[in-house]
Amino acid sequence: MRTLAEENAQLCVYHRGEKVVDLWASTTNDPNFGPDSLVNVFSSGKSLEAIAMASLVDRGLLSYGTTVTEVWPEYQPGGKDQTLIADVMRHEAGLATFDTAIDVDDLLPANLKANRLGRIIENQQQRFRSLETGRREYHAMTRGWIANEIFRRADPAGRTIGEYLRDDISGPLDADVILGLDDQQLQRVSNILPLSIWRHILASFRPKIFGRKVLHNFLQLMARVLKILLAARRRGADRTAPIRGMRGINFFNDNRMRRGETPSANIHASARGLARIAAMMAAGGRLGSVECLSKSAWNALHKDPEPATMGGALPTRFTQGGVDQFLPCTGDTHWFTRAFNDGREGFYGWMGLGGSVFQWHPESDTGFAFVPTSLHVLDLLNERGKLLQAAVLACVTEQSAQ
């Protein structure tokens, strides 16, 4: 497998409850990077917020068919009164963006509990860009903010998702997966480093046989990028930054951002930590003696995957619990759908901007985590990580055949 443009990266895989792959490397010999370094995994955190919401279902505190207003009556204004928990988790809440930028300090747990973010969400107007292309639109950051407000209201202790992960997931599983870093944890973080868009495009012109450092050639890359951009143009673009003062991806390297809770885009983890949680999910909610979800709650999280094109471009199958299901493709499947699914068929979960992948494969009892610091933002379907998933699936299949 050829080496792509990387800075630092971690890869960890569990199979049948045992760690079978545990790799990490730094192409720059970074002395501060190792197997337990913490890295922002961006939207891979969406699967962790899905686990948090499933824990509420497990405890009988809500169901996916519950309206948000049953837990949070003040959510009602703006046409949001009929929104179900499942709608939020499937990116169908009609709140993909807010009409105002929030302050980064509003994301600190104490300020969340003072309802500073909650009041902003309560006043939002539900809107769907184009019902012709469906209700599903990527709530890139907002799904986690909404879910966190629901969670802290439904949780008897009034905890945030970050506090739940610490108490009920990361702690019991001994897994380095953290939402809202403290001073000590901040010392273990490796910055994310976006690969320049122009560098990515220039690199795509190099033939593969001459050591191209990005996955796709120029034509393949443009086909993927244009499909997403044209869909975004058709549905309109919002210019309001989600967080006040946010200027590009490097904003996420700011310690003020790292201390706050944006479950959908700001969880810091190691591949080792994510893979342990993925192993728990692959095994049905339990790893060793630690049960994080009952079998019934695990089943509910994975129930009713509904196919829909997200944002007019991306073919998804989100379950009612908010994780995507990846399926084998038939011969006549559109190339874009194949690019998204082939190599990760049978996995559930999601992935993060520019690189990270956090998914589990129940049929083979395999948990997978890839965590890079170099973000290939134009690799829109995280196919760089998918190469590793495909290799893992091939090994598992070969072992099963023996």
N, C-alpha and C positions, 0 to 999 in steps of 0.2 A: 504494500500500500504506500503510495507516494506521500512525501511530506508536504503539507500545505503551509501557507503563511501563518505561522504561529509565533507567539511570544512565550506564554506559559500555558500549560494545559494539564488536566487531570482526567483519568478515565477509571471508573470502577464498575465492576459487574458482579452480581450475586446470581448463583444458580442453585436452586433447591436449598436455599437458606445459607449457603456457604459462599464466602468471597473467593472468586476464581480469577478475577483480574483486578489489579491494583497498581496502576501506572501513573506516573507524573514526570514532567520534564520542563526545562526552561531552555529555550534556544539561546537566550542571552546570559545564561549562567547566573540568573538572579539569585543572590544568596538568601533573599527573604521569601522565596517561593518554595513550597514543599507540599507534601501530600495532605497536610491539614490546613493549608492556607484557605482563607475565606474569600470568595469571589461573588459578585452580584450575578445572579442567574436569571435576572429579568423575568420574562413571562413563564419560565419553568415554575415560578412561585404560584402560578394559577392552580396547579394541581395540588399544592399544599393547602391553599385556601379551600379547595374542594374537599380535601380530607377534613379540614376543620368544620366545614358546614355539615359533612356527613356525621361528625361526632354529635352534633345537635340532634340529628335525626335518630341516631343510636340511643340517645338519652330521652327520646320522646318529647323533645322541646319544640320541634316543628317538623313539618313534612315538606317535600318538594312541591306538593300541591297547595301548600299554604300561601295565602297572599302576604306580601311583605307587610301590609298594613295591620295584619293580625299580630305581628310582633312589634311593629313600629308604626303606630297610628298616624304620626306626623308626616309620614312619607306620602300621604294621599294626594296633596295638591299637584296640579300640572298634568292631570290625566293618568296618574300612576296608580290609582286605587285598585286596579284589577291585576297588577303585575304579580306573578307568582315567583316563589323562590326559584323554581326551575327556569323561569324566564331570565332571571338574573344570571344564573349559572350557565345558560346556553347563549349568553351575549344577545339576549332579545328583550332587554329592559327599556330600550329606547333612550339610553343615557350614555351613549358612547363618548360624548364630550359634555363638559359643563359650560355654562355661559360666562363663567368668571374663573380666573386663575386663583388657586388657593395659596395660602402662605405655607412655606415648608414647615414652620413651627406648629401648624395645625395638626401635623401628622405625629407629633410626640404623644405617647400613650396618655399622659395626664390631660393634654388638650383634647384628644379624642373623647375622653370621658367627660370633658366639659361641654361636649357636643358642638365644638367649633366647626368641624367638618360636617357633622350631621345636619346642622342648620342650613348649610349650603346645599346639600343634597335634597333636603326637604323642599326647597324652593325651586328646584329644577323642573323644567317643562319636558315631558316626554315627547320625543320626536323621532320619527323614522325617516331616513333620507329618501328611500324609494320602496314603497310596498310592492312594486313590480318585481324587485329583486329579493324581496323577503325582509323579515324583521331582524335577521341575524346580522349584526355589525360588531366588529371587534371592539370591545370595551377594554382597550389596552391597559389603562390604569384605573379606570373608574369601576370595573367589576370588583376589584379588591377593596376599594374604598367603601362601596355599597355593602359588600359581604361583611366587612369588618364592623360596620354599624349594626347590621342585623345580628351578627354573632354576639357582640357585647351586650345587646339588649336581651337576647335569648339565654345566654349563659347565666346560670344562677349566681355566679361569683362576679358577674359583670366584667369578665376578662376580655381583653382584645385577642385577636388571632395570634399576635406575637406572643402574648403571655400563655395562651393555650398551647402553642407549639413547644414552648420551653417546658411547660409543666407535664404535658401528656404525650408528646411525641419525641422531641429531641432528647429530653432528659432520660426517660425510660429506655429509649433505644440507643443511648450514647451516640447520638448522631449530630454532627456539626451542621445544623441548619437553623438559622437565626433570623428573626424579623425584628429589627430595632436593636442596633448594636450598642453595647456599653463601652466605657473607656478601654477596658482590657481587650475586648474583642476587636476594637478598631485597630489595635496594634498588629492583628493577624491578617488584615485585609490586603489583597493585591488589587491594584487599580485595574479597571477595564481599559483597553486600548483599542479604540476603533481603527480598523484598517481604512485608510483614506479611500474615498470613493474613486478618485482619479487613479490612484495606485492599483485599486482592484480592477478597474476597467483596462488600464494599460497591461496589467499582468494577464488579463484574459486573452490577449493577442498572441501570447507565447504558445506554441504547439505543446501538447501534452508530452510528446516524446522528448522535448527539450527541457522538461522539468517545470512546467507551469505550476505556480504556487497558489493558484486559486482553482476551485473545482471545475468551473464551467468556462468554455471558450466564449468569445465575444458574442456570437450569435445566440448561443444557449442562454447566456446571461441576459441579453437584451430581451429575449422572448419572455423570460420570467418577469423582469422588471417592468416591461411595458404593459403586461397583462394586469399587474397590480396598479400601476399608475393610471392606466386608462379607466379602470373601475373607480379609482378614487376621484378622478376628474368628473366622471359621470354623476357621482353622488355628491360632489361639492367638497370643498376642503375648509376646515376650520383653522383660523390663524391664531386663536387664543391658546397660549401655552397652558398646559394643565396646571403648572406650578409657577407662581410668580418668580421671575428672574431666571427661569430655565432657558438655557441657551445650548442646545445640543446635548449629546450623550455624556460628555464629560461632567455634566452637572451631577451625575450619579456618583462621581468620585468625591463629592463634597461631604464631609463628615456630618454636616447638619442634615443632609438627606439620609445618610446611612443610619442615623439615630431614630428616624421616624418609621412609621408603618405604612407602606404601600405594598400590600401582599402580592399584587399582580405584577410588580416590577422592581422590587427592592429587597428581596430575600437574599441573604448572603449564606453561602454554603460551600462545603467541599464536596467533591465527587464521592468520597467515602461516606459522608453523611447522607447525601441524597440516595445513594445506592442502597444503604441500609433501609431507608424508608421505602424505596421501590421494591426491595425484597419482601418487606412486610406486606405491601399491597399485592405483589405477585402471589403471595401465599394465602391471600384471602383475609388479611387484616391482622395477622399474628406473625411475629418473628420470635422463635424460641418460646420463652415463657411470657413474653410481653404481648398482650392483646391490645391493639389500638382501636380496632373496629370489630364489632360482632359480624358474623357472617351475614346476617340480615341487613345490617347497615351497609356492608361492603356491596352486597347485591343491589341495594337501592341506589347507591352511588353510580353503579355501572349500568343501571336499567335504562331502557328506552333511548338508545342512541338515535337521534333524528338527523337524517341527512339534510343539509341546507348549504347553499353557497353563502359564505360570509363576506360581506362587503362587496358583493357582486363579482367576486373572483375566486376565493379560496373554498374548495370543496371540503366541508367538515361534517363530522358525525358526533356532535356533542351529546353526551348522556344527560339525563335530568340532573345528575350531580355535578356536571361541569367539566368532565374530562373527555377528550376526543378518542374515538375508536378508529384504529387504522386497519384497513381490510385489504386482502389480496385484490388485485385488479384483473379484469378480464382483457382479452385481446383487443376489444374495440373501445377500451376506456380512453378518454382524452389524455393527451400527454401530460397536461398539468396535474391532473389527478394522480397519474402514475408517479410523477416526480415527487408528489407529496407522500404517497403511501408505499410504493415499492421499496422493500428493504426494511420497513418497520411494520409489516403486516402482522397483526395479532397483538401489537402493543396498545396500551392505553396511556393517556397522560397528555403532555404538551411539551413545549420547548420555549427557549428564550431568545430574545433579540440577538442576532449575530452569531449564535453558536451553541449555547447550552442545550442539553437534552436530558430530561428527567421522565422516564417512562417505565412501565412494567408490562410483562408478558405472562398473564396468568396460565395459559395453556402449557408453557414450558417452565413455569415457576422461575422466571428470570427478571431481575431488577437491573436497570441500566442507568448510568449517569455519566455524562460528559460535560466537563466544565472548563472552558478556555477563557483566557483573559483577552485574547485578540478577537475582536468582534468583526465578522465579515457581514456587514449590514446588508449587502446586496445578495447574500445567500438567503433569500427570503423564505425558503422552505427548510432551512437547516439541513441541507443535503450533505454537508461536510460531516456532521455528526451521524447522519444516516448511513454513511459508508461503514462506520464502526458498528452500528446496530446490525447492518446486514451481515457483517463478518461474525458477530456474536451469534446471530440466528443460524448461520451456516454451521458453526461449531456445535451448537446445541442439536441441530438436526442430524449431523454426522454422529454425534455421541449416542443419540437415541436410536440410530439405525444399527449400531454395533451390538 
